[in-house]
């Protein structure tokens, strides 16, 4: 006969504990770095619309969805349901793939802006946007794998 004991699964954090618990503590840096990506790309007047349009879409959409996810964790909407872990893992995994594609396109835009009409300024802004795009992609990957191995 099996005994029913307390669950061995850790509880999902709520409130300020979100900022102290891995992988949920990655959400705020993801939002901040993602915000820097779209601010820096927007500062270049989106010189390459086909490339940087996707970067702007991914960064802005994931920033807003991550903000909603953070607020839901802070307010305790998850009610300690295991479905939230699956949702969180799927969201961060998919967003990591999308952000990695956006980071590669932003790096391409950076290379193309090296010899443009606004070369020094746009190249520097695009370089910074590429750095933050790859950093954000790394944070999303780290978050997705941390939840998976938790």
C-alpha positions as CSV (number, residue, x, y, z in Angstrom):
1,X,0.0,0.0,0.0
2,X,1.4,3.3,-1.0
3,X,1.3,6.2,1.4
4,X,0.2,9.5,0.3
5,X,2.6,12.2,1.6
6,X,3.4,15.7,0.9
7,X,4.3,16.5,-2.7
8,X,7.9,16.5,-3.6
9,X,7.4,19.1,-6.2
10,X,8.5,22.6,-5.1
11,X,5.9,25.2,-4.8
12,X,5.7,27.9,-7.5
13,X,6.8,31.2,-6.1
14,X,4.4,34.1,-5.5
15,X,5.0,37.7,-4.6
16,X,8.5,38.9,-4.0
17,X,9.8,35.3,-3.8
18,X,9.7,35.3,-7.6
19,X,12.8,37.4,-7.7
20,X,14.7,35.0,-5.4
21,X,13.8,31.7,-7.1
22,X,15.6,30.3,-10.2
23,X,14.4,30.2,-13.0
24,X,11.7,32.8,-12.3
25,X,14.3,35.4,-11.3
26,X,15.3,35.4,-15.0
27,X,12.0,37.0,-16.0
28,X,12.9,40.6,-15.0
29,X,16.4,40.6,-16.8
30,X,14.6,39.1,-19.9
31,X,12.2,42.0,-19.8
32,X,14.9,44.6,-19.3
33,X,17.3,43.3,-22.0
34,X,14.4,42.8,-24.4
35,X,13.4,46.4,-23.8
36,X,16.9,47.5,-24.7
37,X,16.7,45.6,-27.9
38,X,13.7,47.3,-29.2
39,X,14.8,50.7,-27.9
40,X,18.1,50.4,-29.7
41,X,16.6,49.1,-32.9
42,X,14.0,51.9,-32.9
43,X,16.8,54.4,-32.4
44,X,18.2,53.4,-35.8
45,X,14.9,54.4,-37.5
46,X,14.6,50.7,-38.5
47,X,17.0,51.0,-41.4
48,X,16.4,47.5,-42.7
49,X,12.6,47.0,-42.3
50,X,12.6,43.3,-43.4
51,X,15.3,42.3,-40.9
52,X,14.6,44.7,-38.1
53,X,10.9,44.5,-38.3
54,X,11.1,40.9,-37.1
55,X,13.5,41.9,-34.4
56,X,11.0,44.6,-33.2
57,X,8.1,42.2,-33.4
58,X,9.8,39.5,-31.4
59,X,11.3,41.8,-28.8
60,X,8.2,43.8,-28.2
61,X,5.8,40.9,-28.1
62,X,8.0,38.8,-25.8
63,X,8.6,41.8,-23.6
64,X,4.8,42.3,-23.1
65,X,4.0,38.6,-22.6
66,X,6.9,38.2,-20.2
67,X,5.6,41.2,-18.3
68,X,2.2,39.6,-18.1
69,X,3.7,36.4,-16.9
70,X,5.8,38.2,-14.2
71,X,2.6,40.0,-13.0
72,X,0.7,36.7,-12.9
73,X,3.5,35.2,-10.7
74,X,3.7,38.3,-8.5
75,X,-0.1,38.3,-8.0
76,X,-0.3,34.5,-7.5
77,X,-2.6,33.7,-10.4
78,X,-1.0,30.3,-10.8
79,X,-2.4,28.9,-7.6
80,X,0.5,26.5,-7.5
81,X,-0.8,24.5,-10.5
82,X,1.7,22.3,-12.3
83,X,0.1,23.5,-15.6
84,X,1.9,26.8,-15.1
85,X,5.3,25.1,-15.2
86,X,4.4,23.5,-18.5
87,X,3.1,26.9,-19.8
88,X,6.2,28.7,-18.6
89,X,8.5,26.1,-20.1
90,X,6.7,26.1,-23.5
91,X,6.6,29.9,-23.6
92,X,10.3,30.3,-22.8
93,X,11.4,27.6,-25.1
94,X,9.5,28.9,-28.1
95,X,10.5,32.5,-27.3
96,X,14.2,31.4,-27.0
97,X,14.0,30.0,-30.6
98,X,12.3,33.2,-31.9
99,X,14.8,35.5,-30.1
100,X,17.7,33.5,-31.5
101,X,16.4,34.0,-35.0
102,X,15.8,37.7,-34.2
103,X,19.4,38.0,-32.8
104,X,20.9,36.5,-36.0
105,X,18.8,38.9,-38.2
106,X,19.9,41.8,-36.0
107,X,23.5,40.8,-36.4
108,X,23.0,40.8,-40.2
109,X,21.5,44.3,-40.0
110,X,24.6,45.3,-38.0
111,X,26.9,44.1,-40.7
112,X,24.9,45.8,-43.4
113,X,24.9,49.1,-41.4
114,X,28.6,49.2,-41.3
115,X,28.8,51.1,-44.6
116,X,25.5,52.9,-44.6
117,X,24.8,56.7,-44.8
118,X,24.7,56.9,-41.0
119,X,27.5,54.4,-40.6
120,X,29.1,55.2,-37.2
121,X,26.0,55.9,-35.2
122,X,23.7,53.2,-36.6
123,X,26.5,50.7,-36.5
124,X,27.1,51.3,-32.8
125,X,23.3,51.2,-32.1
126,X,22.9,48.0,-34.1
127,X,25.9,46.4,-32.4
128,X,24.5,47.2,-29.0
129,X,21.1,45.8,-30.1
130,X,22.8,42.6,-31.4
131,X,24.5,42.2,-28.1
132,X,21.3,42.6,-26.1
133,X,19.4,40.3,-28.5
134,X,21.9,37.5,-28.0
135,X,21.9,38.1,-24.3
136,X,18.1,38.0,-24.1
137,X,18.0,34.8,-26.2
138,X,20.5,33.3,-23.8
139,X,18.4,34.3,-20.8
140,X,15.3,32.7,-22.4
141,X,17.2,29.5,-23.1
142,X,18.5,29.5,-19.6
143,X,15.0,29.9,-18.2
144,X,13.5,27.2,-20.4
145,X,16.2,24.7,-19.4
146,X,16.1,25.6,-15.8
147,X,12.4,24.9,-15.6
148,X,12.8,21.7,-17.5
149,X,15.5,20.4,-15.1
150,X,13.7,21.7,-12.0
